[in-house]
Amino acid sequence: MTKRHKLLAAGATALFLLLAMGIYFVTTSGNPDHDYDLGIVYLNGIGVEQSDTEAVKWFRKAAEQGHANAQYNLGNMYRKGEGVPQDYEKAVAWYHKAAEQGYASAQNNLGIMYENGQGVSQDYEKAMSWYQKSAEQGDADAQFNLGVMHDQGQGVPQSYEKAVAWYRKAAKQGNADAQNNLGYMYENGNGVPQDYEEAASWFHKAGEQANAMSQYNLGLMYYHGRGITQDYEKAAAWYQKAAEQGNANAQNNLGFMYDQGQGVSQDYEKATSWYYKAAKQGHALAQNNLGYMYKNGTGVPQNMEKAYMWFHLAAFNGHTNALEEVYILEEMLSSQETSRAKQQARTFLEEQHQQ
């Protein structure tokens, strides 16, 4: 199950047609609503050249006059380092001003800053407090975040039942992350009776919104026939969607389906390609699978040295069967070949660490 907090992007109560109509704001407005609106105009490049610097300028004018939307947006600009140097402490300060006025999105973002220790000392209890305030106003992202806190027992005693309740509130508002997590709770019987059909239903809702984890989970449900009729073609299709978004588990599983010809025409080259994508992300099973492709010359020219490298990496990442293959290949390869393969493995790990 994934945990993906969201810091909301700047929004606007209105997008102005005034510039397009030739009616320009004066630059000494002093009216916080007008100043905020002009910040939105520059932020989005509406009739003017887009400028984060100018957006910050006008948001600040409005924020200093107590405009909650502007305070929230100014917090976002500091958090992301747009138009100003990135400064988490100033982001927190502006979020706090907006949050104290009851601005739900600012309350949620302030909760995230406390949870992650960005600009403030990490404090799960304060994070919970701000999430709660926002969630009670109906903010779906805060409801999801609050569900995660209850799910993981951060800032509160762990309670799957409370996690489910908050996930459900967010999921009903269309929050894809909450829909995925709610599906996971039904799949595993956490806080609710285990129900594969209900799990598949929530995974489907989130998958349709391009949630990669749900797409992968739905692929698993179709592959194993849990909660839905087993269908390898649909499993492969959902794996494909998740794999294209970089989900390593889906990439490996899709590679396996091409390897075995399940739900797709057997294609060793495509299998190798998907195994490689997952293996590059450090996926131990994919690295092991790739090792076999090189060992057997399936989808790639046979290359025992490369096979040894991938088995070595898979073993390093905890795949026990790969270690057996390492021992087997050490009997077949020269010490020079194994040394080269080990060096290639070290180089791979260094490059992966730098990413």
C-alpha positions, 0 to 999 in steps of 0.5 A, spaced: 500 500 500 502 506 498 502 513 501 502 519 497 501 525 500 499 531 496 501 538 497 495 542 493 497 546 487 495 554 487 488 555 485 483 561 484 476 563 485 476 566 478 480 566 472 479 573 469 477 575 462 479 583 464 486 582 461 483 579 454 478 585 454 483 590 455 481 592 462 488 592 466 489 592 473 492 598 476 499 596 480 497 600 486 491 596 488 491 596 495 485 591 495 487 584 497 482 581 493 484 585 487 492 583 489 490 576 489 487 576 483 493 579 479 497 574 483 493 568 479 493 572 473 501 572 473 501 565 476 497 562 470 500 567 464 492 569 463 493 575 458 500 577 460 507 573 460 507 568 466 511 570 471 512 566 478 516 573 481 510 577 479 505 572 482 509 572 489 509 580 489 502 580 488 500 574 493 504 577 498 501 584 498 494 580 499 497 575 504 500 581 508 493 584 508 490 577 511 487 574 505 487 567 506 487 564 499 494 569 498 497 566 504 496 559 502 498 560 495 504 564 497 506 558 502 506 554 496 511 558 492 516 558 498 515 550 498 516 549 491 521 555 490 517 558 485 518 566 484 522 565 491 528 561 494 525 555 496 524 556 504 520 551 508 520 555 514 517 561 510 512 556 507 510 553 514 509 560 516 504 562 511 500 556 511 499 557 518 496 564 517 491 561 512 490 555 516 488 559 522 483 562 518 480 555 517 483 555 510 482 547 509 487 546 504 492 550 508 491 546 514 492 539 510 499 542 507 501 544 514 499 537 516 504 534 511 509 539 513 509 537 520 509 530 518 515 530 514 519 535 518 519 540 513 520 547 516 518 545 523 520 539 527 517 533 525 511 532 530 505 527 528 501 529 533 500 536 530 500 533 523 494 529 526 491 535 529 491 539 522 489 533 518 483 533 522 481 540 522 482 540 514 478 533 514 472 535 518 471 541 513 471 535 507 478 536 504 479 529 501 486 529 501 486 531 508 481 525 509 486 520 505 492 523 510 488 522 516 486 515 514 494 513 513 496 516 520 490 511 523 493 506 518 500 506 520 499 508 527 502 515 527 500 520 532 495 516 534 494 508 536 493 504 530 486 503 528 484 500 521 477 501 523 478 509 523 483 508 517 477 505 513 472 510 515 477 516 513 479 512 506 472 511 505 470 519 506 476 521 501 474 515 496 467 517 495 470 524 493 474 521 488 480 521 491 484 515 487 489 514 493 484 513 498 480 508 493 486 504 492 488 504 500 480 502 501 481 496 496 487 494 499 483 494 506 478 490 503 483 485 500 487 484 506 481 484 511 484 490 515 478 494 519 473 491 514 471 483 513 475 481 507 472 482 500 475 481 494 469 483 490 469 490 494 477 490 493 477 489 486 471 495 485 475 500 489 482 498 485 478 499 478 475 506 480 482 508 482 485 505 476 481 508 471 484 515 474 490 512 472 493 510 479 499 506 478 498 502 484 491 500 483 492 498 476 497 494 478 493 491 484 487 490 479 492 486 474 493 481 480 486 481 481 485 479 474 491 474 474 489 470 480 481 471 479 480 474 486 473 478 486 473 477 479 473 472 473 480 470 472 482 473 465 490 474 463 488 479 457 485 484 462 491 482 467 496 484 462 492 490 460 492 493 467 499 491 468 501 495 462 498 501 464 501 501 471 508 499 467 508 505 463 507 509 469 514 506 472 511 501 477 516 496 477 512 490 480 507 491 474 513 491 469 516 485 472 509 481 472 508 484 464 515 481 463 513 474 465 506 474 461 510 476 455 515 470 457 510 465 458 505 468 453 499 469 458 494 474 455 499 476 450 503 473 444 509 470 447 515 475 446 521 474 449 524 480 447 518 484 450 519 480 456 526 482 457 525 489 455 520 489 461 524 485 466 530 490 464 525 496 466 524 493 473 531 491 474 533 498 473 529 500 479 532 495 483 527 489 483 530 483 485 525 478 482 526 482 475 533 482 476 533 474 477 528 473 471 533 477 467 539 473 469 535 467 466 534 470 460 541 472 459 543 465 461 538 461 456 539 466 451 532 468 451 530 474 448 537 476 448 544 473 446 546 468 451 551 472 455 553 468 462 557 474 464 551 478 464 547 473 467 552 473 473 551 480 474 544 480 474 543 474 479 549 477 483 544 484 483 538 480 485 542 476 490 544 482 493 537 485 493 535 479 497 533 474 492 535 467 495 534 463 488 539 468 485 544 466 490 544 459 487 545 461 480 551 465 482 554 459 485 553 455 479 555 460 474 562 461 478 564 454 477 563 456 469 566 463 469 573 465 469 575 469 475 576 475 470 569 474 468 566 474 475 571 480 477 568 484 471 561 482 472 562 484 479 564 491 477 559 492 473 554 490 478 557 495 483 557 500 477 550 499 477 548 500 484 552 506 484 548 509 478 542 507 482 544 510 488 545 517 485 538 517 481 
